[in-house]
Amino acid sequence: MEQPSYYSILTANVRYDKELKANEKLLFSEITALSNRNGYCHANNNYFANLYNVSKTSISNWINHLKERGYLKVEMIKDGKEIKERRLFPISTPIKEKFNTPSRNLYEGNKEKFNTPIKENFKENITSMNTTSTNKLLADAQHSFQEITTLWQNNWGFPNGIAQQDLTEWSKEFGNDLVYYCVEFALRHNVTARGADPYLNRKLSDYRKQGIKTVQAAIESDQRHEQQMSREYQQKSGSRKRQPINEGLPEWFKKQQEEQSNKQHYERIDDSGDPMPHD
């Protein structure tokens, strides 16, 4: 198995957990790097043992401890009774018994969060985000880079190496608050995990062209854009008037009209004193 070229991530929960050994933290970081491609790590204990020059028993103990601490989810893929593959899923928020909170898998995403009315309300009203209260909350919010990555992880899964690099560069250029706003904006517009990085790249590139550096300026720009889109939609809808249908006149009606015209012609001749036509 080739060594990955992706970034690895060592979350704050793991990094500052005093119950974990240094090697266990290093193993967790390696698992995140191996999870970039498929959303999970399928390397076996032999691979890690050779990588760190330790026994497979040590690797097994490290994995079990990470699992016990709530940082890993382990799934066994079976074919009948035979185990075909083991999958290791890093978890961003570990299980804390004193809080009795469930763990969250980085790759499963937070399925409940965006089944809430915020997603449905946007579908119902394209200008739902234009309320004064929402704008004020977004404009006044202050976010860390960790909050950006957590928001991404909880909804789109673990960001791959390209996305991680892009998030880092965007945060340096635009600031954490504006990048966080863009991620939320993309989620409200139902952007999928596959399209998240390209969508954010286009949006932030547009902000760059407009010279936008703050959340408030971004909100105002997005409002103008959505209002323009709404006007264009209404104009297109209004221009779709039903065109009159030109149907050919039936032969019997044409003949009737011709006879009526001839009758009126003869009546005008009679009134003038000219001779009437013979039958």
C-alpha positions in Angstrom: 0.0 0.0 0.0 1.4 3.4 -1.1 1.9 6.1 1.5 -0.7 8.8 1.1 0.1 12.3 -0.3 -2.9 13.9 1.3 -2.9 16.1 4.4 -3.6 14.5 7.7 -5.6 16.2 10.5 -5.1 16.0 14.2 -8.2 17.4 15.8 -8.1 19.4 19.0 -10.0 16.7 20.9 -7.4 14.1 20.0 -4.4 16.5 20.3 -5.2 17.5 23.9 -6.6 14.2 25.2 -4.2 13.3 28.1 -5.6 9.8 28.1 -4.0 9.1 24.7 -0.4 8.2 24.0 1.6 10.1 21.5 1.7 7.1 19.1 -2.1 6.8 19.3 -2.5 10.4 18.3 -0.1 9.9 15.4 -2.0 6.8 14.3 -5.3 8.8 14.3 -3.6 11.5 12.2 -2.5 8.8 9.7 -6.0 7.3 9.5 -7.4 10.7 8.6 -4.9 11.0 5.7 -5.8 7.5 4.5 -9.5 8.4 4.7 -9.4 11.2 2.1 -10.1 9.2 -0.9 -13.0 6.9 0.2 -14.1 8.6 3.4 -12.7 5.8 5.5 -9.4 4.0 6.0 -9.1 0.3 5.1 -5.5 -0.3 5.9 -4.9 -3.3 8.1 -2.8 -3.7 11.2 0.1 -5.1 9.3 0.4 -2.0 7.3 0.5 0.3 10.4 2.9 -2.1 12.1 5.4 -1.9 9.3 4.9 1.9 9.0 5.7 2.5 12.7 8.0 -0.5 13.2 5.9 -1.9 16.0 4.0 -5.1 16.5 0.5 -5.7 15.2 -0.6 -6.2 18.8 0.4 -2.7 19.6 -1.5 -1.3 16.6 -4.6 -3.3 17.7 -4.3 -1.8 21.2 -4.0 1.7 19.8 -7.0 1.3 17.6 -9.1 -0.2 20.4 -8.1 2.7 22.7 -9.0 5.3 20.1 -12.3 3.5 19.6 -13.0 3.4 23.4 -12.2 7.1 23.6 -14.8 7.8 20.8 -12.4 8.9 18.1 -12.8 5.9 15.8 -15.7 4.0 14.4 -14.8 0.5 13.2 -16.9 -1.4 10.7 -16.3 -5.0 9.5 -17.4 -5.8 5.9 -18.3 -9.5 5.8 -19.0 -12.0 3.1 -21.0 -14.5 5.0 -18.9 -15.3 8.0 -15.7 -14.2 6.4 -14.4 -10.7 7.1 -13.5 -9.0 3.7 -12.4 -5.6 4.9 -12.2 -3.4 8.0 -13.1 0.2 7.7 -11.9 2.9 10.2 -13.9 6.1 10.3 -12.4 9.1 12.2 -14.8 10.9 14.4 -14.6 14.7 15.0 -16.6 14.9 18.3 -15.8 12.0 20.6 -18.2 10.3 23.0 -18.2 12.1 26.4 -20.0 10.0 28.9 -20.6 12.8 31.4 -22.5 14.7 28.7 -24.1 11.6 27.3 -23.7 13.0 23.7 -23.6 10.7 20.7 -20.5 10.6 18.5 -20.5 12.1 15.0 -18.8 10.3 12.1 -16.8 12.7 9.9 -17.9 10.8 6.8 -21.5 10.2 7.6 -22.1 13.9 8.2 -24.7 15.5 10.4 -27.8 14.1 8.8 -30.2 15.8 11.2 -28.8 19.3 11.1 -29.8 20.2 7.6 -33.1 18.3 7.7 -34.2 21.3 9.8 -36.5 24.1 8.6 -33.5 26.3 7.5 -33.2 24.1 4.4 -36.9 23.9 3.7 -37.5 27.6 4.3 -35.0 28.5 1.6 -36.8 26.3 -0.9 -40.0 28.0 -0.1 -38.7 31.5 -0.2 -35.6 32.6 -2.2 -35.3 35.7 -0.1 -35.6 33.9 3.3 -32.0 34.8 4.2 -32.7 38.5 3.7 -34.3 39.1 7.0 -32.7 41.7 9.3 -32.1 39.3 12.1 -30.3 36.7 10.0 -28.1 39.3 8.4 -27.1 40.8 11.7 -26.2 37.4 13.1 -24.1 36.5 10.1 -22.4 39.9 9.9 -21.6 40.0 13.7 -20.4 36.4 14.0 -16.8 35.6 14.7 -15.5 32.1 13.7 -12.3 30.2 14.0 -10.8 28.0 11.3 -11.6 24.9 13.4 -15.3 25.9 13.2 -15.1 26.1 9.4 -13.7 22.6 9.1 -16.1 21.2 11.7 -19.1 22.7 9.7 -17.7 21.2 6.6 -17.1 17.8 8.2 -20.5 17.6 9.8 -22.3 18.2 6.6 -20.1 17.1 3.7 -17.8 14.7 5.4 -14.0 14.8 5.8 -12.5 17.5 3.4 -10.0 16.0 1.0 -6.5 17.3 0.6 -7.5 19.9 -2.1 -10.4 21.2 0.0 -8.2 21.5 3.0 -5.6 23.5 1.1 -8.3 25.7 -0.4 -9.9 26.4 3.0 -6.6 27.4 4.4 -5.8 29.8 1.5 -9.3 31.2 1.5 -9.2 31.9 5.2 -5.9 33.7 4.9 -7.2 35.8 2.0 -10.8 36.5 3.1 -10.8 35.7 6.8 -12.6 33.0 8.7 -15.9 34.8 9.0 -16.4 35.2 5.3 -15.4 31.7 4.5 -17.7 30.3 7.2 -20.5 32.4 5.7 -19.8 31.0 2.3 -20.0 27.4 3.6 -23.3 28.2 5.3 -24.6 29.9 2.1 -23.7 26.8 0.0 -25.4 24.5 2.5 -28.6 26.6 2.4 -28.5 26.3 -1.4 -28.3 22.5 -1.2 -24.8 22.2 -2.6 -23.6 18.6 -2.5 -20.3 17.4 -1.0 -18.9 16.7 -4.5 -19.7 20.2 -5.7 -18.7 22.1 -2.5 -15.1 23.0 -3.3 -15.8 24.2 -6.9 -18.9 26.1 -5.8 -17.0 27.9 -3.0 -14.1 28.6 -5.4 -16.5 30.3 -7.9 -18.2 32.3 -5.2 -15.1 33.5 -3.5 -13.6 34.4 -6.9 -16.6 36.5 -7.6 -16.1 38.2 -4.2 -12.5 38.8 -5.1 -13.6 40.5 -8.4 -16.0 42.7 -6.5 -13.4 43.5 -3.8 -15.6 42.0 -1.1 -13.8 41.3 2.2 -16.5 41.4 4.8 -19.6 39.3 5.6 -21.8 42.4 5.5 -20.6 43.3 2.0 -21.1 39.7 0.9 -24.7 39.6 2.2 -25.5 42.9 0.4 -24.0 41.5 -2.9 -26.0 38.2 -2.6 -29.2 40.2 -1.9 -28.7 42.3 -5.0 -28.0 39.1 -7.1 -31.1 37.3 -5.8 -33.3 40.3 -6.3 -32.0 40.6 -9.9 -32.7 36.9 -10.4 -36.2 37.3 -9.1 -36.9 40.3 -11.4 -35.6 38.4 -14.4 -37.8 35.4 -13.5 -40.9 37.6 -13.2 -40.1 39.3 -16.5 -39.7 36.0 -18.3 -42.9 34.7 -16.7 -44.8 37.8 -17.8 -43.6 37.6 -21.4 -44.9 34.1 -21.8 -48.3 35.2 -23.1 -50.4 32.8 -25.1 -50.1 33.6 -28.8 -53.4 33.6 -30.8 -54.1 30.5 -32.9 -54.6 31.3 -36.5 -56.9 28.5 -37.9 -58.1 28.4 -41.5 -61.7 29.2 -42.1 -63.9 26.2 -43.1 -65.1 26.0 -46.7 -68.8 26.2 -45.7 -68.2 29.5 -43.9 -66.2 30.9 -46.9 -69.1 30.1 -49.2 -71.6 31.6 -46.9 -69.6 34.8 -46.7 -69.3 35.0 -50.4 -73.1 34.5 -50.9 -73.8 37.2 -48.4 -71.4 39.6 -50.1 -73.1 39.0 -53.5 -76.5 39.6 -52.0 -75.5 42.9 -50.6 -74.0 43.9 -54.0 -77.3 43.3 -55.8 -79.3 45.2 -53.2 -77.1 48.2 -53.7 -77.7 48.1 -57.5 -81.4 47.9 -57.0 -81.4 50.9 -54.7 -79.6 53.0 -57.4 -82.3 52.4 -60.0 -80.2 50.1 -62.2 -81.8 47.0 -63.7 -82.0 44.0 -61.4 -80.1 40.9 -62.5 -82.3 38.1 -63.9 -82.6 34.8 -62.2 
